[in-house]
Amino acid sequence: MADWNKNNRACKTTWFTLYVLNQLEEAFPAAGALTMSQLTFFTQTGDAQMRKVMARSLAIAMDNNFRLIRGAKFEEGVKPESALQDMVDILVNEKKTVADLAAVNDKNYLFLGETHENI
């Protein structure tokens, strides 16, 4: 599982977005350990192909929330389609965690207020 940290903008924004999209109900501290199979979209689909379609729809909704509502931008060199595909790849893997999803989002998005000064 990737690092789950309340001071990481990607973690907080990923959690909040999943929360408002009714994908989880857990408070932030416990949410990082949830697996994709515990998210609402995953439990509502038994078919792998339908799950992939729903995962893509969820990834698009998350991307829209990140960029259009929360003010995130793509990291330098990241293409929109690759950011979406990275999310889908995590979302369809039942063993990946919300923390893993946040880690891939951190790689692809520069969230509002996030800087790279200390890197």
N, C-alpha and C positions, 0 to 999 in steps of 0.2 A: 504494500500500500504506500502511496506517495505521502509526503509530509502534509499533514492537515493542521493549519495554523490560523487562528483567528486574526492575526495581523497580516495575513496574505490576502490581497484584494481578489485574486483569482478564486481562492477558497470561499471567501465570503460572498462574492458575486455569483459563483456557481451554486452555492447552497441556496441563496435567496431566490435565484431564478427558478431552481427546481421546486422550491417551496411555493412560490406564487403560481407556478404552472401545475400545481397539485400533483407533483410527482413524489413528494415525500412529506411527512408531518413531523419528523424528528427535529429536535433543537440542534443548533449548530454543532455542539461538542460531539454528539453521537452520530451525526449524519455522515461524516467522512468515512466511517467504516461500513456503511451500507453498500451492498453490492447492487449491481445493475438489475439483478433479478428481483430486488426488493422495490424497485421503482414502479409506479402505477402503470406506465405504458407497457412494461415488460410482463407484468402479471396479468394484463388484460389480453395478451396475445399468446396463443400456443404455437402458431405457425411461424417458422423462421423467416419466411419471405415477408409476411405481414409485419413482423417485428422490425425488420430492416426498414420498411416503409415508414413505420411509426417512429423509429429512431431518427430517420432523416427529418421527418416533420418536427420532432422535438429539437433536433440540432438547429434547424432553421429558426424556430421560435427562440431558442437560447441566443443564437447569433443576433437576431433582431433586438432582443432585450439588451444584450451586451452593448451593441453599437448605437441603436437608435434611442434607447431609454437611459442606459447607464453611462454613455459617453466613451465607451472603449473604442480603440482603433486596432487595426491589425499590426502585429509586430513587423518590423522592416523585413521585406522579402516574402512575407506570408501571403499566399493567394487565398481569396475567400473560399474557393472550392476545397482547398486542402484543409483549411480550418474546419469546415463542415465535415469532411470525410474523417478527419481525426476524431471528432466527437462521435460520429456514427460507429466507427471501429470500436470505441470504448463502450458505447451504449449497447451494442448487440452482444458484448461479451459478458455473460452472466456472472463471471467471477471478478470482474473489475469493480472497483469501488468508486464512490463519489469523489474521494480524494484523488484517485487516478484521473477521473474526468477533469477535476480542477487543475491537475498538473498539466494535462494536454492543453487546457484553455490558457493557462499561464504561459505556455510556450508560444501560443498563437496570437494572443491578444495583449495589448497594453491597456490595462484598466485605468479608469479615471483616478488620478492621484498617484499612480504607480510610476516609479522612476527606476532608472538603471544606474544611478550614480554610484552605488556601492558594489557594482559588479566588476 
